Amino acid sequence: MSGRNTGRRFGPRQLVVFSEWLTWSDLFANLPMFVLDRIRLLHVTEERFIPPDDFDLDTYLKDSFGVIRTDPEKVVIRFDPSLERFLKENIWHPSQDFSKDKDGRVLFTMEVGGLTEVMSGVLGFGRQAEILEPKHLRNAVVEEIKAITENYGEMKTGIPAEPGKRSSGETGKR
């Protein structure tokens, strides 16, 4: 993703809605995705595109949490009990399974690839979600939270990054 324009022959395979419109092309060995909003100019050619009969996008993406394909791994996320109904009302992944820990918190388990998409989703739940497994994903979330905290630190906003610490000039009156 260099931001520069490139020319490509494109044989569309299928359109998928996943936060943006995406399409895959069979003219490339690794079946890349293209975000339709980034296509600036199209030329229709006389070249015929005949998709292979043995390709099934659902099978291709079955292990992915979204559209990023990586080897599947066991993921365990602990959620606040208040989210149980919401979580169970949705199909997040075909491998999903729910249980509870000894404190009544929801344990959500799945075997998925595309862990950057998992991380993004979990961060959206804020303090109501905690990744327990795999360890490297948990560590990546911790590093992301540190970076987010730096964005909101005292130097940039005047708000203390540490609970109970006051920035200079803050009166404490609300």
Summary of the structure (lengths in Angstrom):
residues: 174
radius of gyration: 21.8
end to end distance: 45.9
largest distance: 71.6
contacts: 373
relative contact order: 0.11
helix: 28%
strand: 22%
